Amino acid sequence: MGTPTVRGLTARWTAASIAACLLQYIVKFVQAYARAGVPIAAITPQNEPTNPTTYPGLELPESSEAKWLAHDLEPALGAARLHPEIYGNDYGWGPRGTAYAKALASGEAARTH
């Protein structure tokens, strides 16, 4: 399994704590839009996976993201009675984006959910 990495952040932050914050943020974001009358039909939890950047950010390899989606995000959204589609890739149709999406969709977590 790949390990989540955090680039450009101080050592007191861990990948797990960032992922937990992201989980809460996504649920609250979808709830807030719903309260405002703007339904969210789909989300992409990680912006442009595999696209290297120089700014701070969380990088989840597809194996880690698949497990996080299935075991954390999807249940949290369900508990909040929210059911947007969850897209695992928004990077485009190039080789990196396509390979990431295929690996994510073929992982064990995707097959069981």
C-alpha positions in Angstrom: 0.0 0.0 0.0 1.2 3.5 -0.8 1.8 5.9 2.0 0.1 9.4 2.1 2.6 12.2 2.1 2.3 15.8 3.2 4.5 18.2 1.3 5.5 21.6 2.6 3.9 21.4 6.1 5.5 21.5 9.5 6.2 18.1 11.2 3.4 18.5 13.7 0.9 17.7 11.0 0.5 14.1 10.0 -1.1 12.6 6.9 -3.8 11.0 9.1 -4.7 14.3 10.7 -4.8 16.1 7.4 -7.0 13.3 6.0 -9.4 13.6 9.0 -9.6 17.4 8.5 -10.3 16.9 4.8 -13.1 14.4 5.6 -14.8 16.9 8.0 -14.3 19.7 5.4 -16.0 17.7 2.6 -19.0 16.7 4.7 -19.5 20.3 6.0 -19.0 21.7 2.5 -21.7 19.4 1.0 -24.1 20.1 3.9 -23.6 23.9 3.6 -24.4 23.9 -0.1 -27.4 21.7 0.5 -28.7 24.1 3.1 -28.2 26.9 0.6 -30.3 25.0 -2.0 -27.4 24.0 -4.1 -27.2 20.2 -4.3 -23.8 18.7 -4.9 -24.1 15.9 -7.4 -20.5 14.8 -7.4 -17.2 15.4 -5.7 -13.5 14.7 -6.3 -11.8 14.5 -2.9 -8.2 14.9 -4.2 -7.5 17.6 -6.8 -5.5 16.3 -9.8 -3.9 13.2 -8.3 -0.4 12.5 -9.7 0.0 16.1 -10.7 3.2 17.3 -8.9 3.0 20.7 -7.3 5.4 23.0 -5.4 2.8 24.1 -2.8 1.7 22.3 0.3 -0.7 19.5 -0.2 -1.7 15.9 0.6 -0.8 13.2 -1.9 -2.7 10.0 -1.6 -1.6 7.1 -3.7 -4.5 5.3 -5.3 -4.4 2.4 -2.8 -4.6 4.8 0.2 -7.3 6.9 -1.5 -9.4 3.9 -2.3 -9.4 2.7 1.3 -10.0 6.3 2.6 -13.0 6.7 0.2 -14.5 3.3 1.1 -13.8 3.3 4.9 -14.0 6.9 5.8 -15.5 9.3 3.3 -18.4 7.2 2.0 -19.6 6.2 5.5 -19.3 9.8 6.8 -21.3 11.2 3.9 -23.9 8.4 4.4 -24.2 9.1 8.1 -24.9 12.8 7.2 -27.5 11.6 4.7 -25.5 12.9 1.8 -25.0 10.8 -1.3 -23.0 12.6 -4.0 -21.1 10.6 -6.6 -17.4 10.3 -5.7 -15.0 10.6 -8.6 -11.5 9.4 -8.0 -9.8 11.4 -10.7 -10.2 14.9 -12.2 -6.8 15.1 -13.8 -7.8 14.5 -17.4 -7.5 11.8 -19.9 -3.7 11.6 -20.1 -1.7 8.6 -19.2 -1.1 9.6 -15.5 -4.7 10.4 -14.8 -6.1 7.4 -16.6 -3.6 5.0 -14.9 -4.5 6.4 -11.5 -8.3 6.2 -12.1 -8.0 2.6 -13.4 -5.9 1.5 -10.4 -8.3 3.2 -8.0 -11.4 1.6 -9.6 -9.8 -1.9 -9.7 -8.7 -1.9 -6.0 -10.2 -4.1 -3.4 -12.0 -1.2 -1.6 -13.7 -0.2 -4.9 -14.9 -3.8 -5.5 -16.4 -4.1 -2.0 -18.3 -0.8 -2.1 
